[in-house]
Amino acid sequence: MNQYPLWKYLLILIALLVGLVYTLPNFYGESPAVQVQPKYANAKVDAALMQRVQDALKAADFTPEAIALEPTGVNVRFKDADTQMKAKDALEKQFGADGDYVAVLNLLPRSPDWFGSIRALPMYLGLDLRGGMHLLMQVDMKAALDKALETSASDIRSALHDQDIRYSGVTREGGIITVKFRDAETRSKGEAEVKQRLKGLLLNEHDEGGEYDLLASLNQEEQKRIQDNAIQQNLMTLRNRLNGMGLGEPVIQQQGVDRIVIQLPGVQDPKRVIDLIGRTATLEVRMVDAQSFNSEALDYDPAKVEAAMNGHVPFGDDVFKDREGHTLLVKKAVTLTGERISDAQPGFDRDGNPAVNIRLDNVGARKFKEATRENVHRSMAIILFEKGQGQVVTAPRITEEIGGGNVQITGRMTADETRDTALLLRSGALAAPMEIAEERTVGPSLGLDNIERGFRSTQIGFVAITIFMASYYLMFGTVSVLSLGANLLLLVAFLSMAQATLTLPGMAGIALTLGMAIDSNVLINERIREELRNGVSPQAAIHAGYDRAFGTILDSNVTTFIAGFALLLFGSGPVKGFAVVLCVGILTSMFSAVLVSRALVNLIYGRRARLSKVAIG
């Protein structure tokens, strides 16, 4: 009556063994480490790199605990954080010269290597447990809309030019683009062409003082699309930048309409992270209207530049300075943006000076070729924008049409500047500038204190439950505690296999799961005691207790699972982390409270044909 078939015992045993194997890596802890990783795709990770790392450490008199060659780089472990920091400085001096590799601080698990071969890895610890950095980025949506309007104005010029429709000028003021025509008939042709080419614009005719204007503005749907795209593109760009820096486990998600939350657990080098995340580099290529330092160019006009410096800036122009302090008048119309960059790598020009080599996509290569063909002997400004401020990196004179999609940026840049600029451009252009609205750093000591408090509370709860169950239900209470331990084992194993991130709310979810799991065993034990009081034999009471309690256990867990699933769907951040642990804990508690505890009771009492009594209190 109270016996499982052999296959069911084996299934339970295998599940517990798998749970034990995948839980163990969480108890080995982490060791301070420095990872030497390639900064660019063409940098090699091989035995020669590992030998260079060993030689650099030996020259600086550092003895690491372990050093290993991984597909992503060379991992060097140290006994403490102080040695780790000093070793990172030594490795940076060694590898900083060529710029192909970067030394990154990290924490690596101490678990044996064979765990990694079966993907038995410890759970990620969240910011509140491991320490790290929290950033809240504010996206400038107005700048995104302004950029879209500038692009639309440029597209209108191109559309009218392609169809040979004459117009007096295209200007933008605020959110309105004004296209001036000489007569109503030409305006009608222009309006029809713009409607056909650009679907996201609202067009209105305006006549005043003998002028025939066409007013264009972004409609509501187009504004929403641009704002949504700006957030999504910035999210993708930030992920690419953080991955390019070798940072693991970043949490990057949207908050509200125009904010992005970045959480970097375990980050030990916040200064470099803030430097590169805070930099909102975007690239624009524009034609120069007037400059005063290259007399061979057609746009050489010192008088016009001097007038602009005195406040008389021509309509349709912007004023920028280059790295040498020269003032340039640059057209507002953007010829090319960083969105068309497919790759960017640091390098050197023909004279051996640091430079950034850029490869454009097909559309960008075509636009660049057309721009250089139409503006031979004029200057082209390559402008780098950071935090809303633009600076002309270089403004060379175009001597001939340039095709092929390969562009080189040169200027007064150091090797470090070319490396950072290449990383920022290669990771993708930001659709809109961002600023750090909030910055918070959680120290590792605080995270360690949270972990100790969380484990201590769970241990105290587990011991209290053990004492109560063992004293009140005797042998059945002991079985309940063992099944509760199996539940905790399976829960931690599942979270480790899924590489979930454990936070303080997640630890609260584990504590709640323990309490709910023991409730199921209490229901089973009370049902068995009730059957015994009714005069049923012990074997029949055990069988009836488990069978009749199962419906109640299922109902209570299903209702709780529905609530947890709702939190998972509609919650965010810590709420979602709590919901994940709760839902997984409900599934493991059903398995342990019913199958594991029943298997143990069967092994203890099931073989006794003439069972007169059971130890259930």
N, C-alpha and C positions, 0 to 999 in steps of 0.2 A: 504493500500500500504506500509506504513512505520510502520509495526507492526511485532514483533517477536511472535511466539507461546510461551505459558507460560513455557514450558519445557526449552526453550532456555534461557529465563531470569533466571530461577532457576539454570541452569547449570553455567551461568556466575557468579551468586551470590555465588554459592558454591565454585567455583574456587577462587574468591576473598577472601572469608572467610578462606579457607584453606591456601591461600597465606599469609593472615594476621597472622594466628596462627603460621605458621612456620617461619615467619619473626620476630615476637616479641622477641624470645630468644636472638637475636643479640643486643638488646638494654639494656639488664640487666647488661652487663659487667661481669667481673670476680673477684673473691675474692682470695687472697693468701691462700694456703692450704698446709697441710702436709698429705701425704697418708702413712699409715702404712700397708705395703703389705707383704705377705708371700714370703720368698726368695726361698723356695723349695715347691714342689708339696705336700709333706706330712704335711706341716704346716697348722693348722686349722685357719679358719676365722669364729669366732663365738662371742657370747655375752661375753665370758670370755676375749677374746682379746680386745673387746671394753672397758670392765671394767678396764683392765690393762692400756689402753691408758688414760682413764679418771683419774685413780689414779695417773699416772705419771705426768699428766698436773697439777693436784691439788697439788701434792707435790712440784712442781716447781713454783706454784703460777701463773698459766696461766689460763685465762678465754676465751675459744674459742667462736666465734660467733655461731658455730653449729658443731655438731659431728654426724656422720651417719655411720651405718654399711652397707657396700656394699658387693656384692659377691666377689669382688677382694681385699677387705681390709677395713680399717677404714679411713674415710675422716674427717679431722679436719680443719675447716675454721677459719681464723683470720681476724682482722680488717685491718692490714697493714703488709707490707713485713718485717719490723723490728721484730715484734712479731713472725711472721712466722719463721724467721731464728733462733731466740732464742728457740722457741718451738721445732724445729727440733733437735737442739743440745741436749735438755733435753730428747727427745724421743729416740735419738740414744744411750744415756747413759743407758737408761732403757732396750732397746731391743738389744743392741749390745753385751750383755754378752752371750746370748744363740745362737745368730746368725741365728735364724729361720725367723726373720722378718727384714725388712729394712724400714727406714723412707725416703720418697722421697718428694722433693719440687715440687709443681705443682700449676697451676691456674685452679680453677673450676668455671663453670658458676654460676651466681647468680639467674638464672631463677627459678621459682617455680618447685617443684618436679613433678607436674602433666604434665608439658611439656615433661619431660623425659619418662613418661609412654606411650606417643604417638610418641616417637622418634623425638620430636621437639627440636633440638639441634642447638646451634649457629654454624656458619661457623668456620672452622679452620682459623687462621691467619698465614700467612707465616712468614719467618724469617725477612723480611724487615719491617713487620708491628708489630710483637709481640716481636721481639728481640730473641736472642738465639745464637746458635753456628753453624758455618760452618767449616767443615773439608774436606780436599782433601787428600785422602789416595793413596799412590803410592805402587802398587803391584810389588813385585820382581819376574818377570817372569823367570829370569835365575835360581833362586832358585827352582821354580816349575819344570823346565826342569831337573835340577840336581837331584831333588828328584825322578822324573820319571825314570831317567837313573839308579839311585841306585836301585829302585824297579825292573827295567828290569834286572839288573845284578843279583839280588837275584832270580828272576824268572828263569833266564837261569840256574843258579846253581841247582835249584830245578828240572827243567825239565831234565837236564842231569843226575842228581842223581837218579831220579825216573826210568829212562830207563837204568841205569847202564852203561852209556857212559862215559868212562874215559877221563879226561881232566887235564891239568897241572895247570891251574889257570884261574880265571876270574878277570880282573882288569878294572878300568875305568880311563881315562885321558881326561879331557875336555868333549867333546860330543861323544867320541868313547869308546865303550866297547870292550875289547880285550879278546877273549877266546882262550887259548893256547891248542893245541893238539900235540900228539907225532907222528901221521902219518896222511896222507891225507884221508885214508879210514874212520878212526874214525871221522875226521872232517866232512866228508860228512854226516855221520849218525847224528852227532850233529847238523849240519846245517838244515837237514830235520826236526829234532825234534823241533828246535827253530822256524823254519818257521811255523810249524803247531800250536805251542802253542802261539806264540807272533806275532800278525799280523801287528803291527805298526813299525816294525824295518826294516831297510835296511841292508842287509847282504852282505859282500864282503870277498873274500878269499885273504890272504896275506902270501906269502912264502918268507922267508929270513933267510939265515944262518942255514938251516936245521930245522927251526921252521915252524910249520903249524898253522897259526893264522886265526881266524874268527873274522872279525871286524863288529860290530853292531852299528847302530846309528838310531835315531828317524827320520822317514820320515816327509815331510812337513805337510801332513795331520794330522799325530799324534801330531806334535808340536802345530799346531793350535788347535786341540781338547783339548790338555792339558792346553793351555793358556786360552781357553774359559771356560773350567771346573774350572780352578783356580779362575777366576773372579766370576763365578756364585756361587761357593762354599763359597767364601769369602763374597759375598753379603748375602747369607743365614745365614752364621755364625754371621755377624754383626747384622742382624735383630734379631736373637735369643738372642744375648748378650744384645741388647738395650731393648728388651721385658723383659728379665730376670731382668733388672735393674728397670723396672717399668716406662720407658719413653714412653710417648704417642706421636702420630703424627710424627714419624721420617720419613724423606725423604732420602732414600738410593737408589742411582742409579749409573749405570756405566757411566763413561765419557772417551771417547776414548778407546784405546786398553787395557791399563793397569792402569787405575785410577778409583777410586770410590769416589763419592761425598756424604757426609753425612750432612744433615741439621736437626737441632733439635730446632724447634721453642719453645720458652718459657722455655728453660732449665735454671734453676737457680743454678745448682750445677756443673759447668763445670769441676772442678778439678777432681771429681770422674769419670765423663764421659771420659775425656782424659786418665785417668789412666787405665781404663778397655778397651777402644777402642784401645789405643796405644799399649797395651800389646798383642802380637801376639803369645800366648802360644800354642804350639803343643807338643804332647807327642810321644816319640819313645822308644821302648823297644829293646835293643841290648845286645848281649852277651859280657861279659868282657874277654879281652885277657890276661891282667895281672894287678894285684893290690898288694898292699903291707901292707894291714891292717887286712886281715882275713887269718891267716895261715892254717885254716882248709880247705880252698877251693883249688881245683886243679889248679886254675889260680894264686895262690900266687907266685909271682916272683918279689921280690924287685929289683933285679939287672936289669931286663928288664925295670921296671918303671923308675929307676934312669937314665938309658941310654936314655929313651924317654925324660926325663926332660932336658937332655943335648943336645937335638936336634936330636937324633937318633930314630926317630919314625918308626916302622916297616911298610912296605907297606901294605895297607888295614886296617890300624888302625887309630883312632882319639884319641886325648888326651883331657880328661875332668877332672874337679875337682868336688868333691862332697861338700855338705854343711859344712863338717868338715875340708875342705882344703886338703883332700887326692887326690892324682893324680891317675887316672885310665887310662889304655889303653883299649879302647872300639872298637870293630870291626865296620867297616863302614856298613856292611850288616845289614839292619833293619829287626828285627824279627816281630815287630808289630807297628802300628802307631795309632794315636788318632782317625783315621777314624772308627776304630772298637769299639769305646766307645759308648755304648747306654745310659749310665747314670753315673753320678758322684755326690756323696754327701759327705759333710764333716762329720767326725765322730771321733772316738777314737780307738786306738789299745788296746791290752790286758793290757798294763801297764798304760792306762789312758792318753797317749800322743795324741795330735791332729793328725789326719790322714785323707786321702781321700779314700773313698770306691768307687771302680770302677766296673761297670758291663759291660762285653764285649758282642758283638753280637755273633751269632753262628759261623761265620767264625773266628772271633778273639779268641773265646774260644777254637776252634779246634787248631789254630796256637799256642796259648799259651800252650796248653796241650802238643803238639808235642815238642815244644822248651824245656819245663821243663823235659820231658821224656828223651830227647836226651842229656841233659846237667846237669844231676844230679851231685852234689858236685862241680859245677862250679858257678860263680856269674853272675847274670843278672842285667844289669843297666837299670834303668828307668830314662830317660832324659827328662827334661822339657826345651823347647826352647822358649825364649822370645826375640823378636827383633833380631833374628839371632844368639843369644848367647845361648849355651846349658849348663845346669848344671845338674849333676847327683843328683836326689832327694834321691835315695836310691839304693844300689847295694847288695841285699841280696844273700846269698849262697842258691842254690836250694838243698833242702834235699830230695825231692820226687816229683813225677809227680803231677801237680796241674790241676784239671779239674773243671768244673762247671761254668766257666766264671766270677768268683768273684775275684777281685784283690784289695789289700789294699796297698796304698802308705804311707809309714811312713818316718820320717826323722826329722830334726830339724826345724819343721814348727810351727808357731803360729796358733792360732785359726782363725785369720783374713786371714792368708795366705792359710789355707785349704779351707776357704769359697770362696775366690777369685779364687783359682786354680780349685775348683770343678765347679764354674760357667763357667770359661773359657773352661774347658774340656767338660762340659755338653752341652754347646751351639754349640759344633762342632769344629772340627779341621780346622784350616786355611790351605788351599791348598798351600799357598805361604805366606811368611812374608810380612808385610806391614809397611810402615813408614808414618808419617804425613808430607805431602809435603806442606800443607798450612793450617793455622788455623786462623779463623777470628771470633770474637765475636761481635754481634750487641746488644747494650744495650737496655733495655726496654724503656728508655726515648726517644731514637732515633726512635724506632718503634712507640711509642705514638705520636711523632711529625709527622711521616709519615701518621698515621691514621687521625690526625686532619687536615693536609693539604689536604689529599685526600677527606675527607668528606666536607671540606670547599669549595674546587673547585667544587665538585658535587652540593652542595647547591647553590653556586653562579650561576652556569650554569642553574640549575633548575629555580631559581628566575628570571634570565634574560629571559629565554624562556617563563615563565609565563607572565611577563610584556608585552613582544612583542606579544604573541599570543592573550592575552586578549584584548589588545588595538587595534590590527589590525583586528582580526576576531570576536571580541565581544563574543557573546554566544558560537559560534562554537569554538572559540579559548579557552574559558574556558573548554568546553567539551574535547578539545584536551589535555589540561593540566591534566585534571582528568584521561584521558586514559593513559597519560604518567606516572602519579603516580601509576596507576594500573600495568603498565609495570614494573616499578622499584620494586614494591611489589612482583610481580610474579617471577621476576628474582632472587631477594634475597632469596625468599622462596625456589625456585628450587635448588639454590646452597647450602642452608642450609640442605634441604632434602637429597641431594647427598653427604653431608659432604665434600664439596670441600674446598680446601685451597685457601684463598684469599690473593693475593700479590699485590704489587704496579701496575704491568702490568694488573692485574685483575681489579683494580679500574679504570685504564685507559680504559679498555674494557667496564666498566659500563657507564663511561662518553660518550664514542663513541656510545654506544647503545642508550642512551637518544637522542643524536643528530639524529641518523638514524630513531628512532621511531617517532620523531616529523616531519621528512620529509614526512612520510606516511600521517600524518594528514594534512600537507600543501597541498599535492597532492589532497586529498579528498576535502578540502575546496576550493581550486582554481577551481576544476572541478565543484563543485556546483555553484560557482559564475559565471562560464562560461555558465552554463545551464540557470541561471537566466538572464544573459545578452542577451541570445538568445530568451527570451520571454517565457520560459517554466515555468509552475506553480511551486510554492515552493515545494509542495509535490513531484512532478515529478522530480524536480531538485535534491532534496535530494536522491531520489531513483537512478537516473541516475548517480549522482556524486559518490556514493559509488560503484555502479556496474562497471562503466567504469574506475574508478581509481584502482580497484582491480588488474587488469592485469598488470598495470605499477608497482604497489607496489610489486606484486609477482615476476616479472622479476628482479627488482633491488635487492630484498632481496635474491633471489636464487643465483645470481652472487656473492653477498657478502658472502653468506653461503659457496659457493664452495671455495672461497679464504680462509675463516676461517677454513674449513675442511682440506684444504691442509696444513695450518699451524699446525693444530692439529696432522696430520699424520707425518709430516716431522720435526716439531719443537721439541724443548726440553726445559725443565725448564720454565723460565718466558714466553717464546714465546708460549708454550703449554697452560699455564695458561691464557694468553690473549685470545688465540683461543677458549678455552672452554667458557669463559664469552661471547665472541662475538657470537658464534654459538647459545648458549642458549638465549642470548638477542635478536637475530633475530627471534627466534620462539615466544618468549613472546611478542615482538613488533607487530608481525603479528596478534596475538590474541587480544591485547589491542587496536591497531590502527583501526582494522576492526570491531571486534565483540563488544568490550566494548564501544567504542565511538558511534557505530551505535545504541547500546541498549540505551545509554543515550539520543541521539537525538530522537529516537523513543518515549521515555518516555516524552520528552519535547514537541515535535511537532507532533508526530504521531497520537494523538487522535483528533487533530483539523481537521475537515473535510473541512472547508472553511478557509484555511490558506492564508492570503494575502501577508505576507512578513516574512522574517526570519532575525535574527540579525547575519549577517555574514560579516559586514563591507562593 
